[in-house]
Amino acid sequence: MKLGAMTIVAVDVTPPLLTASTPSDNATAVAARIKRERTAAVYLSSGLARSAESIAIALKGSDVMTVAAEPSAVIRGIAVGFDLLSGQPKILVNLGQAKTQNVQLPASVLSLALIQG
């Protein structure tokens, strides 16, 4: 399955923020790069919701937060996403996937979020 372009965001001391766009043919290759570069967060841009399940499976047990532009990606296994409901922005959290990826969200964030899984 061709994934297209994925934005990978790595948080490090120097530089404070590194971003790169990574084209890849499969989720396993993307996950390997994320693990190798010790990436802290991955943002899935629009159009990658179809690949969310395979990406989530490949990142199981990794210490990485996945965030998606498309709300449907959260149901498919991405840890955090955003949606507009009745014109109001909402945080969506797939709690099961967040735990699988060792992502700990504070209660103050969870109280604002819609829990998806």
C-alpha positions as CSV (number, residue, x, y, z in Angstrom):
1,M,0.0,0.0,0.0
2,K,1.5,3.4,-1.0
3,L,1.3,5.8,1.9
4,G,2.3,9.0,0.1
5,A,3.9,11.8,2.1
6,M,3.9,11.8,5.9
7,T,5.2,14.7,8.0
8,I,7.5,13.5,10.7
9,V,8.1,15.8,13.6
10,A,11.0,15.0,15.9
11,V,11.6,17.0,19.1
12,D,15.2,17.2,20.3
13,V,17.4,19.6,22.2
14,T,19.3,20.7,19.1
15,P,17.6,21.7,16.9
16,P,14.4,22.2,19.0
17,L,12.2,21.1,16.2
18,L,12.9,19.1,13.1
19,T,10.4,18.4,10.4
20,A,10.7,16.2,7.3
21,S,8.4,14.9,4.7
22,T,8.9,11.2,4.1
23,P,7.4,9.3,1.1
24,S,7.2,5.6,1.8
25,D,5.8,2.5,0.3
26,N,4.7,0.9,3.5
27,A,3.9,1.5,7.2
28,T,6.7,-0.8,8.4
29,A,9.3,1.3,6.7
30,V,7.8,4.5,8.1
31,A,7.7,3.0,11.6
32,A,11.4,1.8,11.3
33,R,12.5,5.4,10.5
34,I,10.4,6.8,13.3
35,K,12.0,4.3,15.8
36,R,15.5,4.8,14.4
37,E,15.3,8.6,14.6
38,R,13.6,8.5,18.0
39,T,10.8,10.7,16.8
40,A,8.5,12.0,19.5
41,A,5.5,12.9,17.4
42,V,4.1,12.0,14.0
43,Y,1.5,14.1,12.1
44,L,-0.5,12.3,9.4
45,S,-1.6,14.9,6.9
46,S,-4.9,14.8,5.0
47,G,-5.3,11.7,2.7
48,L,-3.5,9.3,5.1
49,A,-6.5,8.2,7.1
50,R,-6.8,5.1,5.0
51,S,-3.4,4.0,6.1
52,A,-4.0,4.8,9.8
53,E,-4.6,1.2,10.8
54,S,-1.4,-0.2,9.3
55,I,0.6,2.7,10.7
56,A,-0.9,2.2,14.2
57,I,0.0,-1.5,14.1
58,A,3.5,-0.8,13.0
59,L,4.0,1.7,15.8
60,K,2.6,-0.6,18.5
61,G,4.8,-0.4,21.6
62,S,6.7,2.7,20.3
63,D,7.1,5.8,22.4
64,V,5.6,8.2,19.8
65,M,2.4,10.3,19.7
66,T,0.5,10.0,16.5
67,V,-1.7,13.0,15.5
68,A,-4.0,13.1,12.5
69,A,-5.6,15.8,10.4
70,E,-8.6,13.6,9.6
71,P,-11.0,12.6,12.4
72,S,-11.6,9.2,10.8
73,A,-7.9,8.3,11.4
74,V,-8.5,8.3,15.2
75,I,-11.0,5.5,14.9
76,R,-8.6,3.6,12.7
77,G,-5.8,3.7,15.4
78,I,-4.1,7.1,15.5
79,A,-3.8,8.4,19.1
80,V,-5.0,12.0,18.7
81,G,-7.0,14.0,16.1
82,F,-9.2,17.0,15.8
83,D,-12.7,17.6,14.5
84,L,-15.4,20.3,14.3
85,L,-18.6,19.4,15.9
86,S,-21.5,21.9,15.7
87,G,-18.9,24.5,14.7
88,Q,-16.8,23.8,17.8
89,P,-13.2,22.4,17.7
90,K,-12.9,19.0,19.5
91,I,-9.9,16.9,20.5
92,L,-10.4,13.3,19.7
93,V,-8.4,10.7,21.6
94,N,-8.1,7.0,20.9
95,L,-7.2,6.1,24.5
96,G,-6.4,2.4,23.7
97,Q,-3.9,3.4,21.0
98,A,-2.4,6.2,23.1
99,K,-1.7,3.6,25.8
100,T,-0.2,1.2,23.3
101,Q,2.1,3.9,22.1
102,N,3.0,4.9,25.7
103,V,1.4,8.3,25.3
104,Q,0.2,9.8,28.6
105,L,-2.2,12.6,28.3
106,P,-3.0,14.7,31.4
107,A,-6.5,14.5,32.9
108,S,-7.0,18.2,32.0
109,V,-6.7,17.3,28.3
110,L,-8.8,14.1,28.5
111,S,-11.6,16.1,30.2
112,L,-11.8,18.2,27.0
113,A,-11.5,15.3,24.6
114,L,-13.9,12.9,23.0
115,I,-12.6,9.4,23.7
116,Q,-12.8,7.2,20.6
117,G,-11.3,3.9,21.7
